[in-house]
Amino acid sequence: MLVTGDLKCLHCGHITARWVGPKGAPLTFAGLRPLPPGTDPAAPVRCGRCQGPVYLDDATPVASSYRLRRIQRLRQQLAAFDAPRRKRGRAA
């Protein structure tokens, strides 16, 4: 499950960025939206103002439209795959 929220500094309260990533994942630059150019995606995020530690504030689940469309397509493919079997099962 994906979550999104604001990265807030524990020291000064500054909101550094918006973060999106898997639930329970470490707060790295890879989850920042948008990703700052020239940063190491695996590096932990620090406050942009005082370099203090940050935490995920107001974390909410994200329903990714891409993932929902993919799930719908897979369900349609499975239904289409099972349709001939059902017809054969009824006729036999």
HELIX and SHEET records of a PDB file:
HELIX    1   1 PHE A   29  GLY A   31  5                                   3    
HELIX    2   2 SER A   65  ALA A   91  1                                  27    
SHEET    1   A 4 LEU A  32  ARG A  33  0                                        
SHEET    2   A 4 ILE A  15  PRO A  22 -1                                        
SHEET    3   A 4 LEU A   2  CYS A   9 -1                                        
SHEET    4   A 4 VAL A  54  VAL A  62 -1                                        
END                                                                             
